[in-house]
Amino acid sequence: MDQAKLTDRNLQPMFPIFTSSSTGTSPDYAQARTQPTFDLRNFVNAVKRERPSDVLEIGREIDPQYETTALITKLEQHHRSPLVFFHRVRGTTLPLVSNVCGSAGRLALALGCNVRELASCYASRIARPIKPEIIASAPSQEQITLGAEIDLYRFPQLRYHNNDADCPYFTAAIVVARDPETGKSNLSFHRLMVTSRATTTIFMARGKHLERIYQKYEAMCKPMPIAAFIGTHPTCALGSLYTGSAEVEEYEVIGALQQSPLQLTRCITQPLEVPAHCEIVLEGTVEPRIRVHEGPFGEFTGFSTGTMSTPAFHVEAVTSRCAPWFQDIVSGHSEHKLLPVLGSEHYLTQVASSVVLDTVRVRMIAPLTVVAAIRKAKQDDPANLIHALLRADIYVKQVIVVDHDVDPGDTRQVMTAVALQVRPDRDIYIVTDTVGTELDPSIEQRDSAGAKLGIDATMPLTMRNVKRNAVPSEVMNRIDLNEVLGRS
Ligand SMILES: Cc1cc2nc3c(=O)[nH]c(=O)nc-3n(C[C@H](O)[C@H](O)[C@H](O)COP(=O)(O)O)c2cc1C
């Protein structure tokens, strides 16, 4: 990834950005222009300005069948992960923006911090949620298409991997729904497979908030109103990936990340609100008790796990900017892997700290894999932590606990701790009959329970005289490398 090459020099905060990209002239637009507009266009402009080598513009026509994945794959093989702007995509008039959040440097730019501050900036901002404000007239409703006029095939018909279903996918759609009991709104990403001009499938992972909301509508035998919005500032993606209580409204988290109220507008056909400055909105309903075939689809794990049976999304209105930009996320690549990390690590750190007070850091180092570094006070701290983290989320399948002086983000250090500190007959925990993600290729049946793994790679509190190699700190401190190497 290009994170390694990032320097603080090109990580200037992007605030305030007062240039509005909307083309409208209504009074609300004028109001919006007096505040920083957190939209995709302003963010792309900020990246072009602040990190020009982080943008790749492709002028030649690209084939939406696999070509974007091939390009992103080759870039990654060369340790590059730029935002890619495809000006011309075969079969559509819309440009395509891909890999917007594909580097830690761009996420830092979006938050106005540097890469090292990302976790602390995220944590301190979301501690102070900011309520959204509703505006009457929004760029995201410059164009409105209803009923028989709707044609989802006018958007880029992207296919990603050779085992994927023979249907286009929307991979950067953020879905808003409202809990019918609490009235709270919920945001989360959901892949949408286009099955006709006005229908898609919608995959809702079991146990996650949207699936729980859908179950409530199903119990009442009522359709679930949703809106799927596409083309947003990275703070919308980060906010919608907030992990934790359903009581927390992600629109307020986005406001917190932006440090100003997110501007929303009311949907045309559904009792919901969507970001006023997004590019495209699909409004409609998910019917109860109807299931359709979905997939296969190559997921974030790097594998596809066959065809699923999912609910269907009936699109009743499409609203957009006049000449909207389409956004996608290439499944299983840098952006897809990077985006959920801030929210997940923050949540898992909270869980870990409630079990072991002196939790130093929690990292997600690979799909379904969490490493926690702790200052162990009691011999059973690691076991308690392992069980708490394995229970905390369907996307946690293996947990490794290391001592505070091991960097949990450094796989080599972690595996060294596993090799040197673990006695397999004593320190390995296998938890059976647990619910994990159905996207885990090792689960035989989609709805069957799985097993999870915990590894205690900490040193025992009392043991034979084993000490980590170290040099006295006063000697370390008196060696000045610049002086030794003759550098001024
Ligand atoms: C690019 C991307 C695509 C995703 N696709 C899906 C999906 O199709 N279905 C799903 O349930 N979760 C998907 N997720 C994960 C959810 O967005 C995530 O688990 C969400 O934060 C859960 O929300 P909740 O905490 O409100 O339950 C995706 C995440 C990303 C980053």
The ligand as a MOL file (V3000), in Angstrom:
LIG
                    3D

  0  0  0     0  0            999 V3000
M  V30 BEGIN CTAB
M  V30 COUNTS 31 33 0 0 0
M  V30 BEGIN ATOM
M  V30 1 C -17.4980 -1.8490 0.9960 0
M  V30 2 C -18.3300 -2.5290 2.0380 0
M  V30 3 C -19.3610 -3.3590 1.6460 0
M  V30 4 C -20.1600 -3.9780 2.6060 0
M  V30 5 N -21.1830 -4.7710 2.1950 0
M  V30 6 C -22.0110 -5.3100 3.1050 0
M  V30 7 C -23.1360 -6.0860 2.6890 0
M  V30 8 O -23.3550 -6.3260 1.5000 0
M  V30 9 N -23.9590 -6.5710 3.6570 0
M  V30 10 C -23.7220 -6.3560 4.9900 0
M  V30 11 O -24.5060 -6.8050 5.8250 0
M  V30 12 N -22.6630 -5.6400 5.4120 0
M  V30 13 C -21.8080 -5.1130 4.4960 0
M  V30 14 N -20.7360 -4.3730 4.9110 0
M  V30 15 C -20.4780 -4.2330 6.3600 0
M  V30 16 C -21.4270 -3.2860 7.0260 0
M  V30 17 O -21.4940 -2.0330 6.3860 0
M  V30 18 C -20.9930 -3.0910 8.4690 0
M  V30 19 O -20.9450 -4.3190 9.1120 0
M  V30 20 C -21.9250 -2.1540 9.1670 0
M  V30 21 O -21.1840 -1.2530 9.8900 0
M  V30 22 C -22.8550 -2.8340 10.1060 0
M  V30 23 O -23.6730 -1.8390 10.6220 0
M  V30 24 P -24.3370 -1.9270 12.0610 0
M  V30 25 O -23.2130 -1.7940 13.0590 0
M  V30 26 O -25.2290 -0.7500 12.0240 0
M  V30 27 O -25.0260 -3.2230 12.1480 0
M  V30 28 C -19.8980 -3.7600 3.9770 0
M  V30 29 C -18.8540 -2.9400 4.3580 0
M  V30 30 C -18.0640 -2.3280 3.4100 0
M  V30 31 C -16.9430 -1.4360 3.8390 0
M  V30 END ATOM
M  V30 BEGIN BOND
M  V30 1 1 1 2
M  V30 2 1 2 3
M  V30 3 2 2 30
M  V30 4 2 3 4
M  V30 5 1 4 5
M  V30 6 1 4 28
M  V30 7 2 5 6
M  V30 8 1 6 7
M  V30 9 1 6 13
M  V30 10 2 7 8
M  V30 11 1 7 9
M  V30 12 1 9 10
M  V30 13 2 10 11
M  V30 14 1 10 12
M  V30 15 2 12 13
M  V30 16 1 13 14
M  V30 17 1 14 15
M  V30 18 1 14 28
M  V30 19 1 15 16
M  V30 20 1 16 17
M  V30 21 1 16 18
M  V30 22 1 18 19
M  V30 23 1 18 20
M  V30 24 1 20 21
M  V30 25 1 20 22
M  V30 26 1 22 23
M  V30 27 1 23 24
M  V30 28 2 24 25
M  V30 29 1 24 26
M  V30 30 1 24 27
M  V30 31 2 28 29
M  V30 32 1 29 30
M  V30 33 1 30 31
M  V30 END BOND
M  V30 END CTAB
M  END
